[in-house]
Amino acid sequence: MDVVIFIGMYGIVINLILFIMMGIDKRWSKRGSWRIEEKKLWGIALAGGALGGWIGMSVFRHKTKHTSFKLGFSLITLLYIAGMAYLLNRFYL
């Protein structure tokens, strides 16, 4: 499998996972039940899912008052985009 396709598929899956996790955590917070640990959300974000987390924050209106999440997910997303652009430019263009 081509590396670019693998990385693209990985990015889609990991972002979808964090997007769904944000929705689940929002639902559970409304019910007052068990929550997903913030360190798990951060771990998935650092693994490449920050964009999905950021979109999930917007769609579900979850963790939007947490400056660390707003800035952190945005910064991680920008770093990943810059890194991917660099790697694609360096090795594939």
PyMOL Python script that loads the backbone (N, CA, C, O; Angstrom):
from pymol import cmd

cmd.read_pdbstr("""\
ATOM      1  N   MET A   1       0.847  -1.178   0.000  1.00  0.00           N
ATOM      2  CA  MET A   1       0.000   0.000   0.000  1.00  0.00           C
ATOM      3  C   MET A   1       0.890   1.239   0.000  1.00  0.00           C
ATOM      4  O   MET A   1       1.885   1.310   0.722  1.00  0.00           O
ATOM      5  N   ASP A   2       0.521   2.182  -0.801  1.00  0.00           N
ATOM      6  CA  ASP A   2       1.282   3.411  -0.897  1.00  0.00           C
ATOM      7  C   ASP A   2       1.255   4.157   0.443  1.00  0.00           C
ATOM      8  O   ASP A   2       0.222   4.216   1.109  1.00  0.00           O
ATOM      9  N   VAL A   3       2.377   4.710   0.820  1.00  0.00           N
ATOM     10  CA  VAL A   3       2.513   5.394   2.107  1.00  0.00           C
ATOM     11  C   VAL A   3       1.545   6.573   2.220  1.00  0.00           C
ATOM     12  O   VAL A   3       0.965   6.796   3.283  1.00  0.00           O
ATOM     13  N   VAL A   4       1.371   7.317   1.152  1.00  0.00           N
ATOM     14  CA  VAL A   4       0.480   8.476   1.186  1.00  0.00           C
ATOM     15  C   VAL A   4      -0.959   8.039   1.452  1.00  0.00           C
ATOM     16  O   VAL A   4      -1.669   8.677   2.230  1.00  0.00           O
ATOM     17  N   ILE A   5      -1.386   6.959   0.812  1.00  0.00           N
ATOM     18  CA  ILE A   5      -2.743   6.440   1.030  1.00  0.00           C
ATOM     19  C   ILE A   5      -2.894   5.971   2.470  1.00  0.00           C
ATOM     20  O   ILE A   5      -3.909   6.245   3.109  1.00  0.00           O
ATOM     21  N   PHE A   6      -1.896   5.269   2.981  1.00  0.00           N
ATOM     22  CA  PHE A   6      -1.954   4.790   4.364  1.00  0.00           C
ATOM     23  C   PHE A   6      -2.060   5.954   5.346  1.00  0.00           C
ATOM     24  O   PHE A   6      -2.885   5.926   6.259  1.00  0.00           O
ATOM     25  N   ILE A   7      -1.233   6.969   5.161  1.00  0.00           N
ATOM     26  CA  ILE A   7      -1.256   8.129   6.056  1.00  0.00           C
ATOM     27  C   ILE A   7      -2.595   8.855   5.956  1.00  0.00           C
ATOM     28  O   ILE A   7      -3.145   9.290   6.967  1.00  0.00           O
ATOM     29  N   GLY A   8      -3.116   8.984   4.744  1.00  0.00           N
ATOM     30  CA  GLY A   8      -4.420   9.619   4.566  1.00  0.00           C
ATOM     31  C   GLY A   8      -5.533   8.856   5.255  1.00  0.00           C
ATOM     32  O   GLY A   8      -6.390   9.450   5.909  1.00  0.00           O
ATOM     33  N   MET A   9      -5.522   7.536   5.110  1.00  0.00           N
ATOM     34  CA  MET A   9      -6.543   6.710   5.759  1.00  0.00           C
ATOM     35  C   MET A   9      -6.405   6.779   7.278  1.00  0.00           C
ATOM     36  O   MET A   9      -7.401   6.860   7.996  1.00  0.00           O
ATOM     37  N   TYR A  10      -5.166   6.748   7.759  1.00  0.00           N
ATOM     38  CA  TYR A  10      -4.927   6.871   9.199  1.00  0.00           C
ATOM     39  C   TYR A  10      -5.492   8.195   9.716  1.00  0.00           C
ATOM     40  O   TYR A  10      -6.160   8.235  10.749  1.00  0.00           O
ATOM     41  N   GLY A  11      -5.217   9.268   8.989  1.00  0.00           N
ATOM     42  CA  GLY A  11      -5.704  10.584   9.395  1.00  0.00           C
ATOM     43  C   GLY A  11      -7.219  10.649   9.469  1.00  0.00           C
ATOM     44  O   GLY A  11      -7.776  11.223  10.404  1.00  0.00           O
ATOM     45  N   ILE A  12      -7.880  10.065   8.490  1.00  0.00           N
ATOM     46  CA  ILE A  12      -9.347  10.054   8.488  1.00  0.00           C
ATOM     47  C   ILE A  12      -9.873   9.281   9.682  1.00  0.00           C
ATOM     48  O   ILE A  12     -10.766   9.753  10.386  1.00  0.00           O
ATOM     49  N   VAL A  13      -9.327   8.095   9.913  1.00  0.00           N
ATOM     50  CA  VAL A  13      -9.813   7.239  11.000  1.00  0.00           C
ATOM     51  C   VAL A  13      -9.564   7.876  12.365  1.00  0.00           C
ATOM     52  O   VAL A  13     -10.473   7.915  13.194  1.00  0.00           O
ATOM     53  N   ILE A  14      -8.359   8.372  12.616  1.00  0.00           N
ATOM     54  CA  ILE A  14      -8.028   8.917  13.940  1.00  0.00           C
ATOM     55  C   ILE A  14      -8.836  10.188  14.225  1.00  0.00           C
ATOM     56  O   ILE A  14      -9.231  10.434  15.365  1.00  0.00           O
ATOM     57  N   ASN A  15      -9.080  10.991  13.190  1.00  0.00           N
ATOM     58  CA  ASN A  15      -9.896  12.187  13.379  1.00  0.00           C
ATOM     59  C   ASN A  15     -11.357  11.835  13.612  1.00  0.00           C
ATOM     60  O   ASN A  15     -12.029  12.481  14.416  1.00  0.00           O
ATOM     61  N   LEU A  16     -11.850  10.828  12.925  1.00  0.00           N
ATOM     62  CA  LEU A  16     -13.222  10.368  13.138  1.00  0.00           C
ATOM     63  C   LEU A  16     -13.400   9.818  14.551  1.00  0.00           C
ATOM     64  O   LEU A  16     -14.429  10.040  15.189  1.00  0.00           O
ATOM     65  N   ILE A  17     -12.391   9.103  15.029  1.00  0.00           N
ATOM     66  CA  ILE A  17     -12.449   8.558  16.393  1.00  0.00           C
ATOM     67  C   ILE A  17     -12.588   9.681  17.417  1.00  0.00           C
ATOM     68  O   ILE A  17     -13.446   9.612  18.297  1.00  0.00           O
ATOM     69  N   LEU A  18     -11.750  10.717  17.311  1.00  0.00           N
ATOM     70  CA  LEU A  18     -11.826  11.799  18.299  1.00  0.00           C
ATOM     71  C   LEU A  18     -13.111  12.600  18.141  1.00  0.00           C
ATOM     72  O   LEU A  18     -13.676  13.055  19.135  1.00  0.00           O
ATOM     73  N   PHE A  19     -13.580  12.781  16.914  1.00  0.00           N
ATOM     74  CA  PHE A  19     -14.856  13.461  16.691  1.00  0.00           C
ATOM     75  C   PHE A  19     -15.979  12.728  17.422  1.00  0.00           C
ATOM     76  O   PHE A  19     -16.783  13.348  18.119  1.00  0.00           O
ATOM     77  N   ILE A  20     -16.028  11.418  17.260  1.00  0.00           N
ATOM     78  CA  ILE A  20     -17.052  10.601  17.919  1.00  0.00           C
ATOM     79  C   ILE A  20     -16.883  10.644  19.435  1.00  0.00           C
ATOM     80  O   ILE A  20     -17.868  10.737  20.167  1.00  0.00           O
ATOM     81  N   MET A  21     -15.643  10.577  19.905  1.00  0.00           N
ATOM     82  CA  MET A  21     -15.397  10.634  21.348  1.00  0.00           C
ATOM     83  C   MET A  21     -15.894  11.945  21.947  1.00  0.00           C
ATOM     84  O   MET A  21     -16.426  11.955  23.057  1.00  0.00           O
ATOM     85  N   MET A  22     -15.727  13.041  21.230  1.00  0.00           N
ATOM     86  CA  MET A  22     -16.217  14.330  21.728  1.00  0.00           C
ATOM     87  C   MET A  22     -17.739  14.312  21.839  1.00  0.00           C
ATOM     88  O   MET A  22     -18.299  14.837  22.801  1.00  0.00           O
ATOM     89  N   GLY A  23     -18.405  13.713  20.861  1.00  0.00           N
ATOM     90  CA  GLY A  23     -19.859  13.610  20.914  1.00  0.00           C
ATOM     91  C   GLY A  23     -20.334  12.740  22.061  1.00  0.00           C
ATOM     92  O   GLY A  23     -21.296  13.078  22.751  1.00  0.00           O
ATOM     93  N   ILE A  24     -19.658  11.618  22.265  1.00  0.00           N
ATOM     94  CA  ILE A  24     -20.012  10.716  23.369  1.00  0.00           C
ATOM     95  C   ILE A  24     -19.798  11.409  24.710  1.00  0.00           C
ATOM     96  O   ILE A  24     -20.650  11.333  25.595  1.00  0.00           O
ATOM     97  N   ASP A  25     -18.657  12.088  24.860  1.00  0.00           N
ATOM     98  CA  ASP A  25     -18.368  12.762  26.123  1.00  0.00           C
ATOM     99  C   ASP A  25     -19.389  13.864  26.400  1.00  0.00           C
ATOM    100  O   ASP A  25     -19.780  14.066  27.550  1.00  0.00           O
ATOM    101  N   LYS A  26     -19.821  14.573  25.368  1.00  0.00           N
ATOM    102  CA  LYS A  26     -20.842  15.613  25.541  1.00  0.00           C
ATOM    103  C   LYS A  26     -22.154  14.982  26.004  1.00  0.00           C
ATOM    104  O   LYS A  26     -22.801  15.483  26.924  1.00  0.00           O
ATOM    105  N   ARG A  27     -22.536  13.890  25.368  1.00  0.00           N
ATOM    106  CA  ARG A  27     -23.779  13.212  25.751  1.00  0.00           C
ATOM    107  C   ARG A  27     -23.718  12.757  27.207  1.00  0.00           C
ATOM    108  O   ARG A  27     -24.664  12.950  27.971  1.00  0.00           O
ATOM    109  N   TRP A  28     -22.590  12.151  27.577  1.00  0.00           N
ATOM    110  CA  TRP A  28     -22.437  11.662  28.950  1.00  0.00           C
ATOM    111  C   TRP A  28     -22.406  12.811  29.951  1.00  0.00           C
ATOM    112  O   TRP A  28     -22.895  12.665  31.072  1.00  0.00           O
ATOM    113  N   SER A  29     -21.837  13.952  29.562  1.00  0.00           N
ATOM    114  CA  SER A  29     -21.799  15.097  30.483  1.00  0.00           C
ATOM    115  C   SER A  29     -23.205  15.639  30.735  1.00  0.00           C
ATOM    116  O   SER A  29     -23.514  16.065  31.847  1.00  0.00           O
ATOM    117  N   LYS A  30     -24.051  15.626  29.717  1.00  0.00           N
ATOM    118  CA  LYS A  30     -25.437  16.074  29.894  1.00  0.00           C
ATOM    119  C   LYS A  30     -26.198  15.159  30.846  1.00  0.00           C
ATOM    120  O   LYS A  30     -27.045  15.612  31.615  1.00  0.00           O
ATOM    121  N   ARG A  31     -25.888  13.869  30.786  1.00  0.00           N
ATOM    122  CA  ARG A  31     -26.560  12.891  31.639  1.00  0.00           C
ATOM    123  C   ARG A  31     -25.980  12.855  33.048  1.00  0.00           C
ATOM    124  O   ARG A  31     -26.571  12.267  33.954  1.00  0.00           O
ATOM    125  N   GLY A  32     -24.836  13.476  33.228  1.00  0.00           N
ATOM    126  CA  GLY A  32     -24.179  13.456  34.533  1.00  0.00           C
ATOM    127  C   GLY A  32     -23.547  12.118  34.851  1.00  0.00           C
ATOM    128  O   GLY A  32     -23.362  11.773  36.018  1.00  0.00           O
ATOM    129  N   SER A  33     -23.216  11.365  33.817  1.00  0.00           N
ATOM    130  CA  SER A  33     -22.635  10.037  34.041  1.00  0.00           C
ATOM    131  C   SER A  33     -21.126  10.058  33.818  1.00  0.00           C
ATOM    132  O   SER A  33     -20.517  11.119  33.678  1.00  0.00           O
ATOM    133  N   TRP A  34     -20.539   8.872  33.788  1.00  0.00           N
ATOM    134  CA  TRP A  34     -19.104   8.693  33.612  1.00  0.00           C
ATOM    135  C   TRP A  34     -18.631   9.433  32.375  1.00  0.00           C
ATOM    136  O   TRP A  34     -19.348   9.495  31.377  1.00  0.00           O
ATOM    137  N   ARG A  35     -17.426   9.995  32.429  1.00  0.00           N
ATOM    138  CA  ARG A  35     -16.883  10.804  31.344  1.00  0.00           C
ATOM    139  C   ARG A  35     -15.602  10.202  30.806  1.00  0.00           C
ATOM    140  O   ARG A  35     -14.949   9.398  31.472  1.00  0.00           O
ATOM    141  N   ILE A  36     -15.252  10.596  29.604  1.00  0.00           N
ATOM    142  CA  ILE A  36     -13.978  10.208  29.005  1.00  0.00           C
ATOM    143  C   ILE A  36     -12.899  11.103  29.614  1.00  0.00           C
ATOM    144  O   ILE A  36     -13.063  12.322  29.676  1.00  0.00           O
ATOM    145  N   GLU A  37     -11.810  10.506  30.060  1.00  0.00           N
ATOM    146  CA  GLU A  37     -10.728  11.273  30.682  1.00  0.00           C
ATOM    147  C   GLU A  37     -10.114  12.232  29.669  1.00  0.00           C
ATOM    148  O   GLU A  37      -9.927  11.890  28.501  1.00  0.00           O
ATOM    149  N   GLU A  38      -9.805  13.438  30.137  1.00  0.00           N
ATOM    150  CA  GLU A  38      -9.210  14.437  29.252  1.00  0.00           C
ATOM    151  C   GLU A  38      -7.883  13.964  28.682  1.00  0.00           C
ATOM    152  O   GLU A  38      -7.553  14.287  27.541  1.00  0.00           O
ATOM    153  N   LYS A  39      -7.114  13.202  29.460  1.00  0.00           N
ATOM    154  CA  LYS A  39      -5.818  12.737  28.942  1.00  0.00           C
ATOM    155  C   LYS A  39      -6.008  11.791  27.758  1.00  0.00           C
ATOM    156  O   LYS A  39      -5.136  11.711  26.893  1.00  0.00           O
ATOM    157  N   LYS A  40      -7.124  11.080  27.704  1.00  0.00           N
ATOM    158  CA  LYS A  40      -7.403  10.224  26.543  1.00  0.00           C
ATOM    159  C   LYS A  40      -7.730  11.079  25.320  1.00  0.00           C
ATOM    160  O   LYS A  40      -7.297  10.771  24.209  1.00  0.00           O
ATOM    161  N   LEU A  41      -8.491  12.144  25.525  1.00  0.00           N
ATOM    162  CA  LEU A  41      -8.798  13.049  24.419  1.00  0.00           C
ATOM    163  C   LEU A  41      -7.518  13.688  23.883  1.00  0.00           C
ATOM    164  O   LEU A  41      -7.325  13.787  22.671  1.00  0.00           O
ATOM    165  N   TRP A  42      -6.645  14.120  24.798  1.00  0.00           N
ATOM    166  CA  TRP A  42      -5.370  14.715  24.387  1.00  0.00           C
ATOM    167  C   TRP A  42      -4.480  13.691  23.682  1.00  0.00           C
ATOM    168  O   TRP A  42      -3.795  14.025  22.714  1.00  0.00           O
ATOM    169  N   GLY A  43      -4.488  12.459  24.160  1.00  0.00           N
ATOM    170  CA  GLY A  43      -3.673  11.420  23.533  1.00  0.00           C
ATOM    171  C   GLY A  43      -4.074  11.167  22.094  1.00  0.00           C
ATOM    172  O   GLY A  43      -3.220  11.049  21.215  1.00  0.00           O
ATOM    173  N   ILE A  44      -5.380  11.084  21.852  1.00  0.00           N
ATOM    174  CA  ILE A  44      -5.868  10.883  20.482  1.00  0.00           C
ATOM    175  C   ILE A  44      -5.554  12.114  19.631  1.00  0.00           C
ATOM    176  O   ILE A  44      -5.211  11.984  18.456  1.00  0.00           O
ATOM    177  N   ALA A  45      -5.668  13.299  20.216  1.00  0.00           N
ATOM    178  CA  ALA A  45      -5.342  14.528  19.483  1.00  0.00           C
ATOM    179  C   ALA A  45      -3.875  14.529  19.062  1.00  0.00           C
ATOM    180  O   ALA A  45      -3.555  14.864  17.922  1.00  0.00           O
ATOM    181  N   LEU A  46      -2.994  14.159  19.972  1.00  0.00           N
ATOM    182  CA  LEU A  46      -1.559  14.123  19.652  1.00  0.00           C
ATOM    183  C   LEU A  46      -1.209  13.020  18.662  1.00  0.00           C
ATOM    184  O   LEU A  46      -0.207  13.109  17.952  1.00  0.00           O
ATOM    185  N   ALA A  47      -2.035  11.984  18.618  1.00  0.00           N
ATOM    186  CA  ALA A  47      -1.808  10.890  17.668  1.00  0.00           C
ATOM    187  C   ALA A  47      -2.276  11.263  16.263  1.00  0.00           C
ATOM    188  O   ALA A  47      -2.151  10.464  15.335  1.00  0.00           O
ATOM    189  N   GLY A  48      -2.812  12.469  16.103  1.00  0.00           N
ATOM    190  CA  GLY A  48      -3.216  12.934  14.782  1.00  0.00           C
ATOM    191  C   GLY A  48      -4.684  13.292  14.655  1.00  0.00           C
ATOM    192  O   GLY A  48      -5.136  13.637  13.563  1.00  0.00           O
ATOM    193  N   GLY A  49      -5.436  13.221  15.733  1.00  0.00           N
ATOM    194  CA  GLY A  49      -6.870  13.459  15.658  1.00  0.00           C
ATOM    195  C   GLY A  49      -7.331  14.836  16.089  1.00  0.00           C
ATOM    196  O   GLY A  49      -8.522  15.035  16.330  1.00  0.00           O
ATOM    197  N   ALA A  50      -6.429  15.784  16.191  1.00  0.00           N
ATOM    198  CA  ALA A  50      -6.786  17.110  16.712  1.00  0.00           C
ATOM    199  C   ALA A  50      -7.829  17.820  15.854  1.00  0.00           C
ATOM    200  O   ALA A  50      -8.705  18.499  16.388  1.00  0.00           O
ATOM    201  N   LEU A  51      -7.749  17.673  14.549  1.00  0.00           N
ATOM    202  CA  LEU A  51      -8.733  18.326  13.680  1.00  0.00           C
ATOM    203  C   LEU A  51     -10.129  17.767  13.942  1.00  0.00           C
ATOM    204  O   LEU A  51     -11.096  18.525  14.024  1.00  0.00           O
ATOM    205  N   GLY A  52     -10.238  16.458  14.073  1.00  0.00           N
ATOM    206  CA  GLY A  52     -11.524  15.844  14.400  1.00  0.00           C
ATOM    207  C   GLY A  52     -12.041  16.305  15.749  1.00  0.00           C
ATOM    208  O   GLY A  52     -13.242  16.507  15.923  1.00  0.00           O
ATOM    209  N   GLY A  53     -11.134  16.473  16.705  1.00  0.00           N
ATOM    210  CA  GLY A  53     -11.519  16.978  18.017  1.00  0.00           C
ATOM    211  C   GLY A  53     -11.990  18.415  17.950  1.00  0.00           C
ATOM    212  O   GLY A  53     -12.963  18.788  18.605  1.00  0.00           O
ATOM    213  N   TRP A  54     -11.306  19.216  17.166  1.00  0.00           N
ATOM    214  CA  TRP A  54     -11.680  20.617  17.008  1.00  0.00           C
ATOM    215  C   TRP A  54     -13.048  20.737  16.344  1.00  0.00           C
ATOM    216  O   TRP A  54     -13.881  21.538  16.766  1.00  0.00           O
ATOM    217  N   ILE A  55     -13.274  19.940  15.305  1.00  0.00           N
ATOM    218  CA  ILE A  55     -14.583  19.940  14.643  1.00  0.00           C
ATOM    219  C   ILE A  55     -15.653  19.435  15.609  1.00  0.00           C
ATOM    220  O   ILE A  55     -16.756  19.980  15.656  1.00  0.00           O
ATOM    221  N   GLY A  56     -15.331  18.395  16.378  1.00  0.00           N
ATOM    222  CA  GLY A  56     -16.263  17.875  17.372  1.00  0.00           C
ATOM    223  C   GLY A  56     -16.618  18.911  18.424  1.00  0.00           C
ATOM    224  O   GLY A  56     -17.765  18.987  18.864  1.00  0.00           O
ATOM    225  N   MET A  57     -15.635  19.711  18.831  1.00  0.00           N
ATOM    226  CA  MET A  57     -15.904  20.786  19.786  1.00  0.00           C
ATOM    227  C   MET A  57     -16.931  21.754  19.212  1.00  0.00           C
ATOM    228  O   MET A  57     -17.837  22.196  19.919  1.00  0.00           O
ATOM    229  N   SER A  58     -16.791  22.081  17.943  1.00  0.00           N
ATOM    230  CA  SER A  58     -17.700  23.031  17.302  1.00  0.00           C
ATOM    231  C   SER A  58     -19.089  22.439  17.096  1.00  0.00           C
ATOM    232  O   SER A  58     -20.095  23.081  17.399  1.00  0.00           O
ATOM    233  N   VAL A  59     -19.143  21.220  16.582  1.00  0.00           N
ATOM    234  CA  VAL A  59     -20.428  20.585  16.279  1.00  0.00           C
ATOM    235  C   VAL A  59     -21.225  20.298  17.542  1.00  0.00           C
ATOM    236  O   VAL A  59     -22.420  20.586  17.609  1.00  0.00           O
ATOM    237  N   PHE A  60     -20.560  19.731  18.542  1.00  0.00           N
ATOM    238  CA  PHE A  60     -21.254  19.327  19.764  1.00  0.00           C
ATOM    239  C   PHE A  60     -21.248  20.409  20.848  1.00  0.00           C
ATOM    240  O   PHE A  60     -21.848  20.232  21.908  1.00  0.00           O
ATOM    241  N   ARG A  61     -20.571  21.527  20.579  1.00  0.00           N
ATOM    242  CA  ARG A  61     -20.414  22.608  21.565  1.00  0.00           C
ATOM    243  C   ARG A  61     -19.926  22.051  22.893  1.00  0.00           C
ATOM    244  O   ARG A  61     -20.515  22.266  23.952  1.00  0.00           O
ATOM    245  N   HIS A  62     -18.825  21.329  22.782  1.00  0.00           N
ATOM    246  CA  HIS A  62     -18.271  20.634  23.939  1.00  0.00           C
ATOM    247  C   HIS A  62     -16.840  21.092  24.184  1.00  0.00           C
ATOM    248  O   HIS A  62     -16.040  21.155  23.250  1.00  0.00           O
ATOM    249  N   LYS A  63     -16.519  21.408  25.411  1.00  0.00           N
ATOM    250  CA  LYS A  63     -15.191  21.867  25.842  1.00  0.00           C
ATOM    251  C   LYS A  63     -14.823  23.209  25.209  1.00  0.00           C
ATOM    252  O   LYS A  63     -13.645  23.561  25.144  1.00  0.00           O
ATOM    253  N   THR A  64     -15.814  23.951  24.749  1.00  0.00           N
ATOM    254  CA  THR A  64     -15.527  25.228  24.091  1.00  0.00           C
ATOM    255  C   THR A  64     -15.116  26.321  25.069  1.00  0.00           C
ATOM    256  O   THR A  64     -14.555  27.335  24.655  1.00  0.00           O
ATOM    257  N   LYS A  65     -15.382  26.136  26.344  1.00  0.00           N
ATOM    258  CA  LYS A  65     -14.959  27.115  27.348  1.00  0.00           C
ATOM    259  C   LYS A  65     -13.561  26.817  27.876  1.00  0.00           C
ATOM    260  O   LYS A  65     -13.007  27.592  28.656  1.00  0.00           O
ATOM    261  N   HIS A  66     -12.998  25.700  27.451  1.00  0.00           N
ATOM    262  CA  HIS A  66     -11.655  25.305  27.885  1.00  0.00           C
ATOM    263  C   HIS A  66     -10.641  25.875  26.890  1.00  0.00           C
ATOM    264  O   HIS A  66     -10.478  25.352  25.788  1.00  0.00           O
ATOM    265  N   THR A  67      -9.978  26.930  27.286  1.00  0.00           N
ATOM    266  CA  THR A  67      -8.990  27.559  26.411  1.00  0.00           C
ATOM    267  C   THR A  67      -7.903  26.575  26.005  1.00  0.00           C
ATOM    268  O   THR A  67      -7.412  26.620  24.877  1.00  0.00           O
ATOM    269  N   SER A  68      -7.525  25.687  26.916  1.00  0.00           N
ATOM    270  CA  SER A  68      -6.467  24.723  26.597  1.00  0.00           C
ATOM    271  C   SER A  68      -6.880  23.824  25.436  1.00  0.00           C
ATOM    272  O   SER A  68      -6.043  23.486  24.599  1.00  0.00           O
ATOM    273  N   PHE A  69      -8.130  23.438  25.369  1.00  0.00           N
ATOM    274  CA  PHE A  69      -8.595  22.603  24.267  1.00  0.00           C
ATOM    275  C   PHE A  69      -8.681  23.409  22.974  1.00  0.00           C
ATOM    276  O   PHE A  69      -8.238  22.944  21.924  1.00  0.00           O
ATOM    277  N   LYS A  70      -9.245  24.606  23.041  1.00  0.00           N
ATOM    278  CA  LYS A  70      -9.377  25.418  21.827  1.00  0.00           C
ATOM    279  C   LYS A  70      -8.015  25.725  21.222  1.00  0.00           C
ATOM    280  O   LYS A  70      -7.794  25.513  20.029  1.00  0.00           O
ATOM    281  N   LEU A  71      -7.115  26.220  22.040  1.00  0.00           N
ATOM    282  CA  LEU A  71      -5.789  26.573  21.531  1.00  0.00           C
ATOM    283  C   LEU A  71      -4.954  25.337  21.229  1.00  0.00           C
ATOM    284  O   LEU A  71      -4.262  25.279  20.212  1.00  0.00           O
ATOM    285  N   GLY A  72      -5.021  24.351  22.116  1.00  0.00           N
ATOM    286  CA  GLY A  72      -4.218  23.146  21.943  1.00  0.00           C
ATOM    287  C   GLY A  72      -4.576  22.374  20.692  1.00  0.00           C
ATOM    288  O   GLY A  72      -3.692  22.010  19.916  1.00  0.00           O
ATOM    289  N   PHE A  73      -5.868  22.116  20.479  1.00  0.00           N
ATOM    290  CA  PHE A  73      -6.291  21.374  19.291  1.00  0.00           C
ATOM    291  C   PHE A  73      -5.963  22.160  18.024  1.00  0.00           C
ATOM    292  O   PHE A  73      -5.563  21.578  17.015  1.00  0.00           O
ATOM    293  N   SER A  74      -6.133  23.488  18.077  1.00  0.00           N
ATOM    294  CA  SER A  74      -5.808  24.321  16.913  1.00  0.00           C
ATOM    295  C   SER A  74      -4.318  24.267  16.603  1.00  0.00           C
ATOM    296  O   SER A  74      -3.925  24.109  15.447  1.00  0.00           O
ATOM    297  N   LEU A  75      -3.495  24.398  17.627  1.00  0.00           N
ATOM    298  CA  LEU A  75      -2.049  24.373  17.431  1.00  0.00           C
ATOM    299  C   LEU A  75      -1.577  23.014  16.915  1.00  0.00           C
ATOM    300  O   LEU A  75      -0.766  22.947  15.992  1.00  0.00           O
ATOM    301  N   ILE A  76      -2.078  21.944  17.503  1.00  0.00           N
ATOM    302  CA  ILE A  76      -1.694  20.599  17.053  1.00  0.00           C
ATOM    303  C   ILE A  76      -2.106  20.398  15.600  1.00  0.00           C
ATOM    304  O   ILE A  76      -1.343  19.842  14.809  1.00  0.00           O
ATOM    305  N   THR A  77      -3.311  20.850  15.242  1.00  0.00           N
ATOM    306  CA  THR A  77      -3.783  20.724  13.863  1.00  0.00           C
ATOM    307  C   THR A  77      -2.863  21.465  12.909  1.00  0.00           C
ATOM    308  O   THR A  77      -2.482  20.926  11.870  1.00  0.00           O
ATOM    309  N   LEU A  78      -2.503  22.696  13.249  1.00  0.00           N
ATOM    310  CA  LEU A  78      -1.608  23.476  12.390  1.00  0.00           C
ATOM    311  C   LEU A  78      -0.244  22.814  12.246  1.00  0.00           C
ATOM    312  O   LEU A  78       0.330  22.797  11.158  1.00  0.00           O
ATOM    313  N   LEU A  79       0.273  22.272  13.339  1.00  0.00           N
ATOM    314  CA  LEU A  79       1.572  21.594  13.276  1.00  0.00           C
ATOM    315  C   LEU A  79       1.511  20.350  12.398  1.00  0.00           C
ATOM    316  O   LEU A  79       2.437  20.085  11.631  1.00  0.00           O
ATOM    317  N   TYR A  80       0.431  19.588  12.505  1.00  0.00           N
ATOM    318  CA  TYR A  80       0.288  18.397  11.667  1.00  0.00           C
ATOM    319  C   TYR A  80       0.148  18.769  10.198  1.00  0.00           C
ATOM    320  O   TYR A  80       0.751  18.123   9.340  1.00  0.00           O
ATOM    321  N   ILE A  81      -0.632  19.793   9.896  1.00  0.00           N
ATOM    322  CA  ILE A  81      -0.788  20.229   8.504  1.00  0.00           C
ATOM    323  C   ILE A  81       0.550  20.701   7.948  1.00  0.00           C
ATOM    324  O   ILE A  81       0.913  20.354   6.824  1.00  0.00           O
ATOM    325  N   ALA A  82       1.282  21.487   8.726  1.00  0.00           N
ATOM    326  CA  ALA A  82       2.596  21.959   8.281  1.00  0.00           C
ATOM    327  C   ALA A  82       3.553  20.790   8.084  1.00  0.00           C
ATOM    328  O   ALA A  82       4.299  20.754   7.105  1.00  0.00           O
ATOM    329  N   GLY A  83       3.533  19.843   9.004  1.00  0.00           N
ATOM    330  CA  GLY A  83       4.396  18.667   8.883  1.00  0.00           C
ATOM    331  C   GLY A  83       4.067  17.826   7.667  1.00  0.00           C
ATOM    332  O   GLY A  83       4.966  17.375   6.958  1.00  0.00           O
ATOM    333  N   MET A  84       2.784  17.612   7.419  1.00  0.00           N
ATOM    334  CA  MET A  84       2.368  16.829   6.253  1.00  0.00           C
ATOM    335  C   MET A  84       2.727  17.558   4.963  1.00  0.00           C
ATOM    336  O   MET A  84       3.187  16.931   4.008  1.00  0.00           O
ATOM    337  N   ALA A  85       2.523  18.869   4.922  1.00  0.00           N
ATOM    338  CA  ALA A  85       2.877  19.650   3.740  1.00  0.00           C
ATOM    339  C   ALA A  85       4.375  19.560   3.470  1.00  0.00           C
ATOM    340  O   ALA A  85       4.797  19.403   2.324  1.00  0.00           O
ATOM    341  N   TYR A  86       5.166  19.658   4.516  1.00  0.00           N
ATOM    342  CA  TYR A  86       6.616  19.550   4.365  1.00  0.00           C
ATOM    343  C   TYR A  86       7.006  18.177   3.819  1.00  0.00           C
ATOM    344  O   TYR A  86       7.782  18.078   2.868  1.00  0.00           O
ATOM    345  N   LEU A  87       6.464  17.119   4.426  1.00  0.00           N
ATOM    346  CA  LEU A  87       6.819  15.762   3.994  1.00  0.00           C
ATOM    347  C   LEU A  87       6.371  15.482   2.566  1.00  0.00           C
ATOM    348  O   LEU A  87       7.114  14.880   1.790  1.00  0.00           O
ATOM    349  N   LEU A  88       5.169  15.910   2.214  1.00  0.00           N
ATOM    350  CA  LEU A  88       4.700  15.714   0.840  1.00  0.00           C
ATOM    351  C   LEU A  88       5.568  16.481  -0.142  1.00  0.00           C
ATOM    352  O   LEU A  88       5.921  15.958  -1.199  1.00  0.00           O
ATOM    353  N   ASN A  89       5.912  17.712   0.194  1.00  0.00           N
ATOM    354  CA  ASN A  89       6.759  18.521  -0.674  1.00  0.00           C
ATOM    355  C   ASN A  89       8.157  17.926  -0.795  1.00  0.00           C
ATOM    356  O   ASN A  89       8.738  17.913  -1.880  1.00  0.00           O
ATOM    357  N   ARG A  90       8.680  17.449   0.285  1.00  0.00           N
ATOM    358  CA  ARG A  90      10.048  16.911   0.317  1.00  0.00           C
ATOM    359  C   ARG A  90      10.181  15.592  -0.425  1.00  0.00           C
ATOM    360  O   ARG A  90      11.162  15.375  -1.136  1.00  0.00           O
ATOM    361  N   PHE A  91       9.201  14.708  -0.264  1.00  0.00           N
ATOM    362  CA  PHE A  91       9.362  13.355  -0.782  1.00  0.00           C
ATOM    363  C   PHE A  91       8.478  13.001  -1.977  1.00  0.00           C
ATOM    364  O   PHE A  91       8.737  12.006  -2.654  1.00  0.00           O
ATOM    365  N   TYR A  92       7.439  13.792  -2.249  1.00  0.00           N
ATOM    366  CA  TYR A  92       6.519  13.389  -3.305  1.00  0.00           C
ATOM    367  C   TYR A  92       6.317  14.414  -4.402  1.00  0.00           C
ATOM    368  O   TYR A  92       5.782  14.070  -5.455  1.00  0.00           O
ATOM    369  N   LEU A  93       6.715  15.645  -4.203  1.00  0.00           N
ATOM    370  CA  LEU A  93       6.498  16.657  -5.248  1.00  0.00           C
ATOM    371  C   LEU A  93       7.785  17.057  -5.904  1.00  0.00           C
ATOM    372  O   LEU A  93       7.783  17.898  -6.803  1.00  0.00           O
TER     373      LEU A  93
END
""", "prot")
cmd.dss("prot")
cmd.show_as("cartoon", "prot")
cmd.util.cbc("prot")
cmd.orient("prot")
